[in-house]
Amino acid sequence: MSLMERLMKESKIYKKDQKTGSRNPAFITRLVYNFRSRRELIQTPSMMFYENELEALAAEVRRAYNNV
């Protein structure tokens, strides 16, 4: 288990709040939107390290630039 995994699971300041289900933003800043990678490449790390919160937006950004 990595140091980050241990901190997220065991340290009081990094644990999720039982009522809200969110982490304290004063201590946690996480990547949520990935603008460079395809969805297929993001799925595994999102599941393993980001609790399925990581979103791949490269295709959306590419479409937006093509429509300008």
C-alpha positions in Angstrom: 0.0 0.0 0.0 1.4 3.4 -1.0 1.9 6.3 1.5 -1.0 8.2 -0.2 -3.3 5.2 0.2 -2.4 4.9 3.9 -2.9 8.6 4.5 -6.3 8.6 2.7 -7.6 5.7 4.7 -6.0 6.2 8.1 -5.3 9.9 8.7 -8.2 11.9 10.3 -7.5 15.0 8.2 -7.7 13.0 4.9 -10.7 10.8 5.7 -14.1 11.4 4.1 -16.6 13.0 6.3 -19.2 10.4 7.3 -22.2 12.8 6.8 -21.2 14.5 3.5 -19.0 11.8 2.0 -16.5 14.5 0.9 -13.0 15.2 2.1 -11.8 18.4 3.7 -10.8 20.8 0.8 -8.3 22.5 3.1 -6.2 19.3 3.0 -7.2 17.6 -0.2 -6.9 18.8 -3.7 -7.5 16.1 -6.3 -7.4 15.9 -10.0 -11.0 15.5 -11.2 -10.9 16.5 -14.9 -8.3 15.2 -17.2 -8.2 17.2 -20.5 -5.4 15.3 -22.2 -6.2 11.6 -22.1 -8.9 9.5 -23.7 -11.6 7.9 -21.5 -10.2 4.4 -22.1 -6.9 5.4 -20.6 -8.4 7.1 -17.6 -10.8 4.3 -16.6 -8.4 2.2 -14.6 -6.6 4.9 -12.7 -10.0 6.5 -12.0 -11.3 3.3 -10.5 -8.1 2.4 -8.6 -7.1 5.8 -7.2 -9.9 8.3 -7.7 -13.0 6.4 -6.5 -14.3 6.7 -10.1 -14.3 10.5 -9.9 -11.7 11.2 -12.6 -13.3 12.3 -15.9 -11.6 12.3 -19.3 -12.6 15.5 -21.2 -10.1 15.4 -24.0 -12.8 14.5 -26.6 -15.0 17.4 -25.4 -12.1 19.9 -25.6 -11.2 18.7 -29.1 -14.8 19.1 -30.3 -15.0 22.6 -28.7 -11.8 23.7 -30.6 -13.1 22.3 -33.8 -16.3 24.3 -33.5 -14.5 27.6 -33.1 
